[in-house]
Each structure stands twice: as C-alpha cells, then as structure tokens.
C-alpha cells in the first residue's frame, strides 16, 4: 500500500486533533496505565540507522501496521515526500502503551537493525457508557479511556437526592463491581473511582439508609441554603439527605454535610430519633471521634445543629435602636449602620461599647462581640437651636414663677 500526499494530509490532521485533545487533558496519559483499543491513533518513531515516523490507527481487529519507507515521490510543488509500504500488522489489542512499544520493537527487528522504536498516543478513542437509575439525566454518555465513573456521572447531571454514592454498580460484561464515590471524595482513593471502558453500564441505586442533617452546617452537593431575613451571613442554614453507611457516627455525617458553621451552637445539638431528642456535644464528637458523645447514627435519624442565639444592642441616638443579631467580624460602625445610622444630634465622639464592666471608646472602630452594647449619646448644647431651646425653657420657668408670686 502506497502513502502519498493523502497520507500526509491525514497525518497532519491527526496531529492537529491530538494537540487539541491533549490541551484539554487535566494530566498527561500514563504509558503504563493506558490500554490500547480500536479507535486509538499512535505515532511510531524509528531512530538510529534509519530515521522516519508515521501515524497509524488501531484497526478494528486490534492490530497496528508496520510501515517501511520505499521511495520518495514529488508533489505538484516539486517537494519530495516519502512513500511507505505496509509490511506487516501485529496485534496490540488490550496492551498498554509501554508493552505495545516493546512488541513493535520485536516486530521491526525482523526488518531493520540498530534502531530504536518509540510509540506516542496522538488520538484517543471515544465510546458510549450507559448510566441508569437515580441519575438526573439517565441515558448514553460519550466517554474516553481517561474518564472515571465520577466524570461520566457528572456529565449525566449528577446523582439524584435519593441516589446512593457508596454502592454504585459498574457492570462490565458479566462482572459487576461496586464504586464508592463517598470514599473517593473523602480520601482521594482512586481505586474507589475507576476508569470506564467501552460498553460499561453504571447503575445508581437508591440509598439503603439515610440521615437528615440540618441547621448550622455548610451543606454539600445540590442542597440549597436557607437564608434568614435578618442577615445572610449569620443565619445561613442547610438541610440535606445524606447516605448512611453501616457503623457511621455523628462525625462522619457532619463531614458529609460539609462541617458545622462558625455560628453553630455545638453544645445544644441533638438527634431526633423516634420522636425523642438525644442531646449531644458536637464539639467533643468532632475533636475526639472515639468519645462516647460521637454516637452511632441510625437510619431515619435527624441530626439538628442549631445556631447560637446571640445579639448586640445598639442604643441611644440612632434611627432604630434595639437588638440586632450578632454577626462575626463586624465593627461598631457596621452595627450603627444596621441600626439606621446616627441621628443629627448624636455625639459620635462620645459613643462607646459597653462590654461587661468595661467601657470601650469607638475611635478605633473595634470589632463587636456577642452581648455588647453600642451606645451613642446625645450631643449636649449642639447648634444654636439647643441654646434657643434652653433659653426658651428658662424664660418659661421665669414667667411661670412670676405668675405664681403675683
């Protein structure tokens, strides 16, 4: 078989496609891991006593061709391009890139001496994987050999709110294995999230057991955050259904729920179990998972993490004095602003924070703590209206006194 200008056009097209595909890869392909199958394209490079290269694809039979240069033919522009003959085709179906390169070297040794062989993946095959069960968009997904189960699931819109993350079935031919994406997300164990192959079927079953975690937790996956009317940053809460694995405890469920927020009341959390409240110390359960406070969860439990009920008082000459919900990392000026700002007769230079037995000036705009009282006094004898008011009061008193003494 002769390769002329058409071969070079195909070769350039394949190289360009390979460069485009490779630029989108998160990591380079590992030669020991990548298994060659029909649809892949490779660049064969021969160096040493003879130097040339060519691109070839893995045939439907799982073979790759051995091409030998035989002559050069001129193009219409007068440029001489090499011509090749296919001298053999060897099977590399199911071999890794490294193993296939060794097989090519043995095959070429029958025709060429004192050469080195290299094989580079330049075109990656695509295939179809079927995803069914508790998935947002069940159906067929186009995948490549570097896609893992989690990637295919994400392309299908993700697992539904009642779907299992720990007992996903990967059906491959007559064999079925279990994929645990919970373990992969928690530990990074790639063996719990394998690569997919042509013809795979991914089945997402329903959760066998579950726990509701709600309150002052960050939440994960598709669970929406409920925002309080008073302040978004203080009262943000989450409520979600999380899969329960046999033997998991409070700390495990909090980890799945994204952890507790800074405004969580760890001392007053409880488990709602069979209409009974079991009060627990979340801080102890998180710091020391072996403590008795880190009790085992049961199917149907509701873990409630309340928020800290703390306030800050803003009093004096502000538009709307009263109690405000405490928000971490806010300063005095922030709370005065939340109270509507100072009135026209406010004495800001005399404003202060009352904290226990201390009185803290606000000139440096300090941070406010839970239970603080921000007090803005009235400006005494401010503006000419104040003096006029005082004079009017004194005059009225004098007139009243004279009227009484007559």
C-alpha positions as CSV (number, residue, x, y, z in Angstrom):
1,X,0.0,0.0,0.0
2,X,1.5,3.4,-1.0
3,X,1.2,6.5,1.1
4,X,1.5,9.8,-0.8
5,X,0.0,13.3,-0.4
6,X,-3.2,11.9,1.1
7,X,-1.3,10.2,3.8
8,X,0.5,13.4,4.8
9,X,-2.8,15.3,4.9
10,X,-4.3,12.6,7.2
11,X,-1.1,12.7,9.3
12,X,-1.3,16.5,9.8
13,X,-5.0,16.3,10.6
14,X,-4.4,13.6,13.2
15,X,-1.6,15.6,14.8
16,X,-3.7,18.7,15.0
17,X,-6.6,16.8,16.5
18,X,-4.2,15.2,19.0
19,X,-2.8,18.6,20.1
20,X,-6.3,19.9,20.6
21,X,-7.4,16.9,22.6
22,X,-4.2,16.8,24.7
23,X,-4.5,20.5,25.6
24,X,-7.8,19.7,27.4
25,X,-6.4,16.8,29.5
26,X,-6.0,17.5,33.2
27,X,-2.9,15.3,33.4
28,X,-0.7,13.5,30.8
29,X,-1.6,9.9,29.9
30,X,0.5,7.4,31.8
31,X,2.0,4.9,29.4
32,X,1.8,2.0,31.9
33,X,-2.0,2.6,32.5
34,X,-3.4,3.5,29.1
35,X,-4.7,0.4,27.3
36,X,-4.8,0.5,23.5
37,X,-8.0,-0.4,21.8
38,X,-9.5,0.0,18.3
39,X,-10.1,3.7,17.6
40,X,-6.8,4.9,19.1
41,X,-4.1,6.5,16.9
42,X,-0.4,6.3,17.6
43,X,2.8,7.9,16.2
44,X,5.5,5.4,15.5
45,X,9.0,6.9,15.5
46,X,12.1,5.0,14.3
47,X,15.5,6.4,15.0
48,X,19.1,5.1,14.6
49,X,20.5,3.5,11.4
50,X,17.2,4.5,9.8
51,X,15.1,7.6,10.7
52,X,11.4,8.1,9.9
53,X,8.0,8.2,11.5
54,X,4.3,7.6,10.7
55,X,0.9,7.8,12.2
56,X,-1.4,4.7,12.2
57,X,-4.6,3.7,13.9
58,X,-5.5,0.6,15.8
59,X,-7.6,-1.5,13.4
60,X,-11.0,-3.0,14.2
61,X,-9.1,-6.3,14.7
62,X,-6.9,-4.6,17.3
63,X,-3.8,-4.5,15.1
64,X,-1.2,-1.8,14.2
65,X,0.7,-1.7,10.9
66,X,4.5,-1.8,10.4
67,X,5.3,0.7,7.7
68,X,8.6,0.8,5.8
69,X,9.9,3.7,3.6
70,X,10.4,2.6,0.0
71,X,10.9,5.7,-2.1
72,X,10.1,9.4,-2.4
73,X,7.7,10.9,-4.9
74,X,7.5,14.5,-6.0
75,X,4.3,16.6,-5.4
76,X,2.9,19.2,-7.7
77,X,5.0,21.8,-6.0
78,X,8.2,19.8,-6.6
79,X,8.6,18.7,-2.9
80,X,9.6,15.1,-2.4
81,X,7.5,13.2,0.1
82,X,8.3,9.7,1.4
83,X,6.2,6.7,0.4
84,X,5.6,3.7,2.6
85,X,4.7,0.1,2.3
86,X,2.9,-1.9,5.0
87,X,5.0,-4.9,5.6
88,X,3.0,-6.4,8.5
89,X,0.3,-5.9,11.1
90,X,0.8,-7.0,14.6
91,X,-1.9,-7.4,17.4
92,X,-1.6,-4.9,20.3
93,X,-5.3,-5.1,21.4
94,X,-5.5,-4.7,25.2
95,X,-1.8,-3.9,25.7
96,X,-0.5,-0.8,27.5
97,X,1.4,1.8,25.6
98,X,4.7,0.6,27.1
99,X,4.0,-3.1,26.4
100,X,2.8,-2.3,22.8
101,X,6.1,-0.4,22.2
102,X,8.1,-3.4,23.2
103,X,6.0,-5.6,20.8
104,X,6.6,-3.2,18.0
105,X,10.4,-3.2,18.6
106,X,10.5,-7.0,18.3
107,X,8.5,-6.9,15.1
108,X,10.6,-4.2,13.5
109,X,13.8,-6.2,14.4
110,X,12.9,-8.6,11.6
111,X,13.3,-5.8,9.0
112,X,15.7,-3.2,10.4
113,X,18.8,-3.3,12.5
114,X,20.3,-0.9,15.0
115,X,17.2,1.2,15.5
116,X,15.1,2.4,18.5
117,X,11.3,2.4,18.5
118,X,9.0,4.8,20.3
119,X,5.2,4.9,20.4
120,X,3.2,8.0,21.2
121,X,-0.6,8.3,21.7
122,X,-1.9,11.0,19.3
123,X,-5.6,10.2,19.0
124,X,-7.9,8.9,21.7
125,X,-10.9,6.7,21.0
126,X,-14.4,7.6,22.2
127,X,-17.1,5.2,23.2
128,X,-20.5,5.1,24.9
129,X,-21.3,4.4,28.5
130,X,-24.9,3.8,29.7
131,X,-25.9,5.5,33.0
132,X,-29.3,4.4,34.6
133,X,-31.0,4.5,38.0
134,X,-31.1,7.5,40.3
135,X,-29.4,9.9,38.0
136,X,-30.6,13.3,36.8
137,X,-30.4,12.5,33.1
138,X,-30.3,8.7,32.5
139,X,-29.0,7.5,29.1
140,X,-25.9,7.2,27.0
141,X,-22.8,9.3,27.6
142,X,-19.8,9.7,25.3
143,X,-16.6,8.9,27.2
144,X,-12.9,8.4,26.7
145,X,-10.4,6.0,28.4
146,X,-9.3,8.7,30.8
147,X,-12.8,9.3,32.1
148,X,-13.6,7.9,35.5
149,X,-17.0,6.9,36.8
150,X,-17.5,10.3,38.6
151,X,-16.8,12.1,35.4
152,X,-19.5,10.2,33.5
153,X,-22.0,10.7,36.3
154,X,-21.3,14.5,36.3
155,X,-21.9,14.6,32.6
156,X,-25.3,13.0,33.3
157,X,-26.3,15.8,35.6
158,X,-25.2,14.1,38.9
159,X,-26.9,11.6,41.3
160,X,-30.4,12.4,42.4
161,X,-31.1,13.4,46.0
162,X,-32.1,9.9,46.9
163,X,-29.4,8.1,45.0
164,X,-26.5,6.2,46.6
165,X,-22.9,7.5,46.4
166,X,-21.4,4.5,48.1
167,X,-22.9,1.5,46.3
168,X,-22.8,2.4,42.7
169,X,-22.8,-0.7,40.4
170,X,-20.3,-0.8,37.5
171,X,-21.4,-3.6,35.1
172,X,-18.7,-4.7,32.6
173,X,-19.6,-7.7,30.6
174,X,-20.6,-10.5,33.0
175,X,-18.9,-8.8,36.0
176,X,-20.2,-6.2,38.4
177,X,-18.1,-4.2,40.8
178,X,-19.0,-1.6,43.4
179,X,-17.9,2.0,43.1
180,X,-17.8,4.1,46.3
181,X,-17.7,7.8,45.4
182,X,-18.1,8.8,49.1
183,X,-14.8,7.1,49.8
184,X,-13.2,8.8,46.8
185,X,-14.4,12.3,47.8
186,X,-13.3,11.7,51.4
187,X,-9.9,10.0,51.0
188,X,-9.0,10.5,47.3
189,X,-8.7,6.8,46.8
190,X,-8.7,6.5,43.0
191,X,-9.4,2.7,43.2
192,X,-12.9,3.7,44.5
193,X,-13.4,5.7,41.3
194,X,-12.2,3.5,38.4
195,X,-11.8,4.4,34.7
196,X,-14.7,3.5,32.4
197,X,-14.5,1.2,29.4
198,X,-16.4,0.7,26.2
199,X,-19.8,-0.9,26.9
200,X,-19.8,-0.2,30.6
201,X,-23.2,0.3,32.4
202,X,-23.3,2.4,35.5
203,X,-26.3,1.8,37.8
204,X,-27.2,4.2,40.6
205,X,-29.4,2.5,43.2
206,X,-31.4,4.3,45.9
207,X,-29.9,4.8,49.3
208,X,-30.5,1.9,51.6
209,X,-30.2,4.1,54.7
210,X,-30.1,7.8,55.1
211,X,-29.9,10.6,57.7
212,X,-31.1,14.2,57.5
213,X,-28.6,16.8,58.7
214,X,-30.0,20.3,59.1
215,X,-29.2,23.6,60.8
216,X,-25.9,25.4,61.0
217,X,-23.9,23.2,58.6
218,X,-22.5,24.3,55.2
219,X,-24.2,21.6,53.1
220,X,-22.9,19.8,50.1
221,X,-24.0,18.7,46.6
222,X,-27.4,20.0,45.4
223,X,-28.8,21.1,48.7
224,X,-29.9,24.7,48.8
225,X,-29.1,27.1,51.6
226,X,-31.9,28.8,53.5
227,X,-31.2,32.4,54.2
228,X,-32.7,34.2,57.2
229,X,-34.4,37.6,56.6
230,X,-32.2,39.4,59.1
231,X,-28.8,38.6,57.8
232,X,-27.5,36.2,55.1
233,X,-24.1,35.6,56.7
234,X,-25.4,34.8,60.2
235,X,-28.4,32.6,59.7
236,X,-27.4,30.6,56.7
237,X,-28.6,27.0,57.2
238,X,-28.8,23.8,55.2
239,X,-31.0,20.8,55.2
240,X,-30.0,17.7,53.2
241,X,-30.5,14.0,53.0
242,X,-27.2,12.1,53.3
243,X,-26.4,8.4,52.8
244,X,-25.7,6.4,56.0
245,X,-23.2,3.5,55.9
246,X,-23.4,0.8,58.5
247,X,-21.4,1.9,61.5
248,X,-21.1,5.6,60.7
249,X,-21.2,8.1,63.6
250,X,-22.1,11.8,64.1
251,X,-18.6,13.0,63.0
252,X,-19.0,11.0,59.7
253,X,-22.3,12.6,58.9
254,X,-21.1,16.1,59.7
255,X,-18.2,15.5,57.3
256,X,-20.6,14.6,54.6
257,X,-22.6,17.7,55.3
258,X,-19.6,20.0,54.9
259,X,-18.9,20.6,58.6
260,X,-20.5,23.0,61.1
261,X,-20.5,26.7,60.6
262,X,-18.8,29.2,62.9
263,X,-22.2,30.2,64.3
264,X,-23.2,26.7,65.2
265,X,-24.3,26.0,68.8
266,X,-22.2,22.9,69.3
267,X,-23.4,22.5,72.9
268,X,-27.1,22.3,72.2
269,X,-27.2,20.0,69.1
270,X,-29.4,16.9,69.2
271,X,-30.6,13.9,67.3
272,X,-34.3,13.5,66.6
273,X,-34.9,9.7,66.9
274,X,-38.3,8.1,67.1
275,X,-39.8,11.4,68.4
276,X,-37.2,11.6,71.1
277,X,-34.4,14.2,71.3
278,X,-30.9,12.9,72.2
279,X,-28.8,16.0,73.2
280,X,-25.1,15.7,72.2
281,X,-21.9,17.7,72.5
282,X,-20.8,18.2,68.9
283,X,-17.5,19.8,69.8
284,X,-16.5,16.7,71.7
285,X,-17.6,14.4,68.9
286,X,-15.6,16.3,66.3
287,X,-12.4,16.8,68.4
288,X,-12.3,13.2,69.6
289,X,-14.2,10.7,67.4
290,X,-13.6,8.0,69.9
291,X,-15.6,9.8,72.6
292,X,-19.0,8.4,73.8
293,X,-20.6,11.7,72.5
294,X,-19.9,10.5,68.9
295,X,-22.7,8.1,68.9
296,X,-23.6,5.8,66.1
297,X,-26.3,7.0,63.7
298,X,-29.4,5.0,62.7
299,X,-31.5,5.0,59.6
300,X,-34.1,7.8,59.7
301,X,-32.2,9.9,62.3
302,X,-32.4,13.7,62.0
303,X,-29.2,15.5,63.2
304,X,-30.1,19.1,64.2
305,X,-27.3,21.7,64.6
306,X,-28.9,24.9,66.0
307,X,-27.4,28.4,65.6
308,X,-26.1,30.5,68.5
309,X,-28.8,32.8,69.7
310,X,-26.8,35.9,70.4
311,X,-27.5,39.6,69.9
312,X,-25.8,43.0,70.0
313,X,-27.7,46.1,71.4
314,X,-27.5,49.5,69.7
315,X,-28.9,52.2,72.0
316,X,-29.0,56.0,72.0
317,X,-29.2,58.5,69.2
318,X,-29.7,56.1,66.2
319,X,-32.6,55.8,63.8
320,X,-33.8,52.4,65.0
321,X,-32.3,51.5,68.4
322,X,-32.7,47.9,69.6
323,X,-31.3,44.4,69.4
324,X,-29.5,43.1,66.3
325,X,-28.4,39.6,65.6
326,X,-24.7,39.1,66.2
327,X,-22.6,38.7,63.1
328,X,-18.9,37.7,63.4
329,X,-16.2,40.2,62.2
330,X,-18.4,43.3,62.2
331,X,-17.2,46.6,63.7
332,X,-19.0,49.2,65.7
333,X,-19.6,51.3,62.5
334,X,-21.3,48.3,60.9
335,X,-23.8,47.9,63.7
336,X,-24.6,51.6,63.8
337,X,-25.2,51.4,60.1
338,X,-27.5,48.4,60.6
339,X,-29.4,50.5,63.2
340,X,-30.1,53.1,60.5
341,X,-27.2,55.4,61.3
342,X,-26.8,58.2,63.8
343,X,-29.3,61.0,64.3
344,X,-28.5,64.6,63.7
345,X,-27.9,65.3,67.4
346,X,-25.7,62.2,68.0
347,X,-22.5,62.7,69.8
348,X,-20.2,60.2,67.9
349,X,-17.1,61.3,69.7
350,X,-18.7,60.2,73.0
351,X,-20.0,56.9,71.6
352,X,-18.7,53.7,73.2
353,X,-19.1,49.9,73.6
354,X,-20.2,48.5,77.0
355,X,-18.7,45.1,77.5
356,X,-19.2,43.6,80.9
357,X,-17.8,46.1,83.3
358,X,-15.7,47.9,80.6
359,X,-16.4,51.0,78.5
360,X,-14.5,50.9,75.2
361,X,-14.3,54.1,73.0
362,X,-15.2,53.7,69.4
363,X,-12.5,55.9,67.9
364,X,-10.6,52.9,66.5
365,X,-13.9,51.3,65.3
366,X,-13.3,48.0,67.3
367,X,-14.8,44.6,66.5
368,X,-18.1,43.9,68.3
369,X,-18.5,40.7,70.4
370,X,-21.7,38.8,71.4
371,X,-23.7,40.7,74.0
372,X,-22.0,44.1,73.5
373,X,-24.0,47.3,73.9
374,X,-23.2,50.0,71.5
375,X,-24.3,53.4,73.0
376,X,-24.5,56.6,71.1
377,X,-25.2,59.6,73.4
378,X,-26.9,62.8,72.5
379,X,-24.8,65.9,71.8
380,X,-25.3,68.4,74.5
381,X,-25.6,72.1,73.6
382,X,-25.2,71.5,70.0
383,X,-26.0,74.2,67.4
384,X,-27.9,77.4,68.1
385,X,-31.2,75.6,68.3
386,X,-30.0,74.0,71.5
387,X,-29.2,77.3,73.1
388,X,-32.5,78.8,71.9
389,X,-34.4,75.8,73.4
390,X,-32.6,76.2,76.7
391,X,-33.3,80.0,76.7
392,X,-37.0,79.3,75.9
393,X,-37.2,76.8,78.8
394,X,-35.6,79.2,81.3
395,X,-37.9,82.1,80.1
396,X,-41.0,79.9,80.5
397,X,-39.9,79.0,84.0
398,X,-39.3,82.6,85.0
399,X,-42.7,83.6,83.6
400,X,-44.4,80.8,85.4
401,X,-42.7,81.8,88.7
402,X,-43.7,85.4,88.3
403,X,-47.3,84.4,87.6
404,X,-47.4,82.3,90.8
405,X,-45.9,85.0,93.0
406,X,-48.4,87.7,91.9
